[in-house]
Amino acid sequence: KVDESKNLWVAQLDNSLRIFKFNDGKKQKSSEISIHVTDDRILTKSRFHLNSQNNNLTFAAIIPNNGIYVFANSKWHSFNQSNGITDLDFISVHTFGSAVYFSNTSGFYKIENGKISPDLTYHYFSRKHLVLAMNTVRNNSQNTLWILTENQIGYIERNKFVPVVDNLNHKYNQREKYFSLIPNYFNSIVWGSAIEINT
């Protein structure tokens, strides 16, 4: 990931989760947290997302059957079954400013200032939805969080979900576990999974 100051941020995952910052091809700084993974195949199923604004990095990684790891405000935080996450079947993760949003098969959550929220599903949606993917769109100097659920595509505005596309009837299953959403792509919305792409 290249930030607004043309720094290159790189994440590496093995027995530790490392973040490196490069500028002009030279490593400037790094940070890491140790993790315990008993099956290396889990690492290939992990998902990452990061953003950097005003040289402040927010990074998140979801590791199936393990936990979620967040680097924000120059500090690491980890969340698993011992401190607030009962469902380790993760679906998506997205950093938005200094916050991290993630979903699993039980709900939709936000991590900010080292704390995890209660399930936000019914805060944003009128009925139970699985959040499959998220993305950020920047318009008029403002960032908007877009969300793909099993049934809808929309965005968060004034703390509410505003649907743009309805009646998708896109059922989540393990085979299609990796979803993507690209709003405002040449005036259209592109979304899909490992086996299909839609506009």
CORHUNOR-V334399 format. One line per field, one symbol per residue. ss: DSSP state (a for helix, b for strand, c for the rest). phi: phi as a letter, one per 20 degrees, with the letter a starting at -180 (. if undefined). A space follows every 10 residues. Layout:
BEGIN
ss=???
phi=???
END
This chain:
BEGIN
ss=cbcccccbbb bbbccbbbbb bbbccbbbbb bbbbccccca aaaaacbbbb bbbccbbbbb bbbcccbbbb bbccbbbbbc cccccccccb bbbbbbccbb bbbbcccbbb bbccbbcccc aaaacccccc bbbbbbbbbc cbbbbbbbbc ccbbbbbccb bbbbbccccc cccaaacccb bbcccccccb bbccccbbc
phi=.defemeddc dccbecddcd ddclmdfeab bbcfcccecf ffffdfccbb bcclmdeccb cddglcrccc dblmcecccb febpdedeef dbbbebmedc dbccfdrccc dblmcdffge gefedfbfce eebbbdddcl mcecedcddf dbcabeclmc edfdcdlfld ffbffdfddc bcflelmbdd brcfcbccc
END
